[in-house]
Amino acid sequence: MKPEAALELLEAAAEQLQVRVSYEPLQTSVVHGGLCRVKGEYRIIVDKRASAEERVTTVATALARRTAAMTAEGAIVELPAKVQGILRMHDATPRPAAPRPAPRRTAA
């Protein structure tokens, strides 16, 4: 999927989740923005000079964090399958390790 199309889907999902996305010139060259809370309202601030790919990464990572927090609070978050896929690719939430199967014992 082209970054511009992915960004459009992510912006629509943010609106659905009542998270405002704004593009502003940021001072640092290391971070391209992220999720914050301003006066009780969630916002994703994105460096307006960032490339389309960097914008997708910033918005997707922030939305993945927000949806994980909402789910942990007991909220039901319903997003289109394409958006869910994008968020999974950018989700930095640590996952518990899958249990290892018990070793097989062979008869001697």
N, C-alpha and C positions, 0 to 999 in steps of 0.2 A: 504494500500500500504506500502511496506517495505520502511524504511527510505533511504536505498541505492538507490532504484529505484526512489524515489521522488527527491533525491539530483541530480541524473543524469538528470532528466527532468528539474529541476531548473537551473542547470548549462548550459544546452542547451538553455533555455530561456534567461539566462543572456547573452550568446554569441550573440543570435539574437538581443538583445537590446543594444549590444555593451557595456556591463558592464563586466569588468574583475573580475573573482573570483580567489582569491589567499588564500592559507593556510599557515599561519605563526605562530610561537610561540608567544603568547601574554603574557604580564606580569601580567595581572590581572585575578583573579579567578571569578570575578563578571560578566563581560561582555565577550561574546564569539565572538565579532567582530561586523561588521556592514558596512553600506554604507558610502563612502567618495568620495571626488573628488580630484584627484592628477593630477596636470598639465593639467587640463581641461578634464581629462578622469575619468569616474565613475568606482569605484572599490568597491568590497565587500571583506573585509578582514575577514577571519574566523580563529579562533584559531585552529591550527592543532591538538591540544590535545582534542578538543571537541568531544563528542560522535556523532554518526550519527544523532540522534534526535536533538541534539543541533545545529549541522551544518544545518540541514533542517530548523529549526526555524530561525537561523541567516540569511541564504540566502533568505528564503521566505519573512521574514519581510522586509529585505532590498529591494528586488525586488518589493514588494507591495508598498513601499514608492516611488520607482523610477517610476513605472508605473502610480501611482496616479499623480505624478508631471508631467509626460509626457502628460497624459490625460488632466490635467489642462492647459497645454501649447497649447492644441489643436492637439496634435499628435494622430494618430490612432494606438492603440497597439493591435495587433492580436497575441494571444498566444493559444496553444492547451487547450482544455477544462479541462484536468487533471491539467495543470499548473494553470489555472485560479481558479480552486477549491482550490488548495493548497494555493495560494496567498490570497484568500478570508478568509481562516481559520487563516491566520497570519497577516491580515491587521489591523493595529492599528489606522487607520485614523478614527477620530470621525465622526459619521453619524448623520445627523439631526434626531430628534425624529419624529416619524410618528404622524400626527395629530390625536387627539382623536376625536371619533365621538361625535356629540352633544347629550346630554342626552335626552332620550325620555320623552315626557310629556304625562301624562295620564289624561284623563278627570275625573273630580271630580264628 
